[in-house]
């Protein structure tokens, strides 16, 4: 059963702590993406990776870090430097990195900073 | 950077009525995609438009790409409760803020 998974679904962390969100896909897609969704602001791109061992900053990369050591995995770390980390985080993948490729989204992780 | 703007932000529709949501880009787009996110869910791809002036239909949904490839629209006819959700347009990895649709039965 192919797809893209994110875990956990809900995550709580104390202010000042780093936290890592998991994203895994078994679609054999080259490209993967991380978006942040806040009410009324749509999806904003944090980081994206078009190929293993390479990634680029999106529009709101400050306070976040990623790695792409394996094709199927693209974890996102929300660091303590991120000023407003409470949000819904969506991971996506596509066959290639072109804007012509349909993106497949995971179910998302809702992060709450206490 | 590129900006994709979407209006209206909210659309309250009587069941059976039609409505349109609009998407405008600050730059010319090579293509535009539309996604739908149901309440509590994640975005799901609906369609992609590539050619200038292109029109595509999916049952009661009609998608159009402007002649200048800087704007797009989604028109839904005879709205049903299954149309509830947020519709996003996207160009070059930039998503609009979405139009959230609610339906009155």
Interface residues (C-beta under 8 A of the other chain):
Chain A: X33 X35 X40 X41 X42 X43 X44 X45 X48 X58 X59 X90 X92 X99 X100 X102 X103 X104 X105 X106 X107 X108
Chain B: X1 X6 X9 X30 X31 X33 X35 X41 X42 X43 X44 X45 X48 X50 X88 X90 X91 X92 X93 X94 X95 X96 X97 X98
